């Protein structure tokens, strides 16, 4: 350990790529790298995203709203290939100056409203349509507490545990142990919360569930980082029960397909512009199986 100990310089300077997955798009400055306008569809809501856990939160919300009968929630979902740096286009930066997916543009109002950060998008849509967010002040506050819990906790899961366990160019014991301990603590928090209630905030399905499921549900079901065995996911029985229940919702099944470019053929829908896109995808699958 002593031989590989890193001694930081007095002033850090950006030099070589730091290695690991996504090194080609990491940089210490913001702003656009190239000029390119964003595509625009016909619907009021324009989503620019990729089916990462943060992206899936929003497409689940939109599909849930549509299933609930809110026709005004129709949306176009445009694919942003983050490994190719499309989030650094001038058009995308104009919608999200932080150059992270997802980003939403609401053109149902004039001037159009930009919304970035997945938690902010969920809250915006919940308030816009008065759905999936309790109206009672105590229940609403509880829901928002869990929403912000997820926003504050997931970077330790993704940027911490996920990076060092799955993406770093070399495996190091200290950071993996450090972040594994924190992730298991977070799962224990959720497991205790779900021990005596159906959903995160009680018996009502809310944006808190939509925010937490793509990260922690995917983790215990082994669909991110392939780490379920490593973290002992089988002991979090309440989280597993909840993850399975959420995963069976038809809107969730559709939402996790949108802007997905990996996995099984029938799990991918690179772009979504109408509800019929899912039917076309099903037909393509049937024809491919002939």
C-alpha positions, -999 to +999 in steps of 0.1 A: +000+000+000+028+024+009+045+020-025+014+031-043+005+059-020-004+090-040+012+123-028-009+152-042+009+182-057+005+216-042-016+226-072-036+201-092-033+204-130-054+187-157-030+165-177-035+131-191-069+114-191-075+099-157-082+064-170-113+042-165-146+043-182-158+077-194-123+092-192-127+106-226-156+129-216-143+140-182-129+175-179-126+202-153-144+229-172-180+236-182-196+249-214-201+237-249-174+220-270-192+223-303-222+240-320-252+218-326-289+225-322-311+201-303-338+182-322-374+192-316-405+169-318-441+178-319-451+174-283-450+201-256-425+182-235-390+176-250-368+152-231-330+148-238-317+118-221-302+083-219-315+053-200-291+056-171-307+054-136-312+092-136-327+092-171-350+063-163-365+083-134-380+108-158-393+084-185-410+063-158-427+095-145-438+105-179-452+071-188-470+069-154-486+103-161-498+091-195-511+059-180-530+080-155-547+098-183-527+131-185-526+136-223-507+168-218-477+146-206-471+134-242-434+138-249-406+133-273-375+115-259-343+123-278-313+102-273-281+119-259-251+097-264-230+108-234-200+086-243-198+106-276-200+140-259-234+150-272-242+166-238-216+192-246-233+206-277-244+242-276-280+232-278-278+208-248-258+232-227-285+258-233-310+235-216-287+222-190-255+242-183-242+213-162-241+190-193-257+161-176-287+140-186-316+142-183-328+176-193-364+186-201-379+215-221-415+224-215-429+242-245-465+243-233-457+277-219-442+308-235-413+313-230-404+276-227-391+264-194-359+244-191-356+219-162-325+200-153-315+176-125-336+145-123-351+153-089-361+188-101-378+173-132-398+148-111-409+176-088-418+199-117-439+173-134-456+162-101-466+198-094-476+206-130-500+176-131-508+174-094-499+137-094-476+113-075-469+139-048-492+140-017-511+171-011-512+167+027-484+188+040-469+161+063-471+134+036-457+158+010-428+167+032-420+131+038-421+124+001-397+153-006-374+142+021-370+108+005-366+124-030-338+146-017-324+116+002-320+099-031-304+129-048-279+132-020-272+094-016-270+082-052-237+100-060-221+078-033-236+048-049-228+057-085-198+080-084-184+063-054-191+026-053-200+021-089-169+039-101-144+021-080-161-013-082-170-014-119-153+014-138-119+024-123-089+011-143-076-006-112-092-021-082-082-005-048-093-020-015-098+012+005-123+031-018-142-001-026-145-009+011-154+027+020-182+030-005-195-006-001-200+002+036-220+033+028-241+016+001-250-012+025-259+014+051-282+031+026-298-002+016-304-009+053-321+025+056-344+016+028-350-020+040-361-007+074-383+020+058-400-007+036-405-032+064-440-022+073-452-003+043-458-009+006-439+020-008-412+044+003-436+070+018-463+046+029-492+031+009-490+056-019-467+053-049-449+086-054-420+103-071-399+091-042-403+055-055-396+066-091-364+083-080-351+055-058-361+024-078-338+030-109-308+031-086-314+009-056-339-015-072-315-020-100-286-026-076-304-054-056-317-070-088-281-070-102-288-048-133-262-022-124-226-029-116-232-067-114-226-063-077-257-079-060-237-109-048-208-087-036-230-065-014-251-094-002-283-081-017-303-111-007-305-099+029-325-068+020-357-087+016-380-057+019-361-038-008-362-068-031-400-072-026-405-035-034-381-036-064-400-065-079-434-048-073-423-015-089-407-034-118-440-051-127-458-018-133-465-014-171-454+022-171-421+013-155-415-014-180-420+012-208-401+039-191-370+019-186-369+011-224-368+047-235-334+060-247-319+026-239-292+015-264-279-017-246-292-050-233-317-072-249-333-061-282-368-060-267-356-037-239-344-009-262-363+020-276-336+045-287-361+074-291-397+078-282-420+101-300-454+085-297-471+057-276-472+037-308-434+034-308-437+007-281-462-012-303-438-009-333-410-022-311-431-052-301-439-059-338-402-057-347-394-082-320-420-106-333-408-103-368-372-108-357-381-140-340-396-155-372 
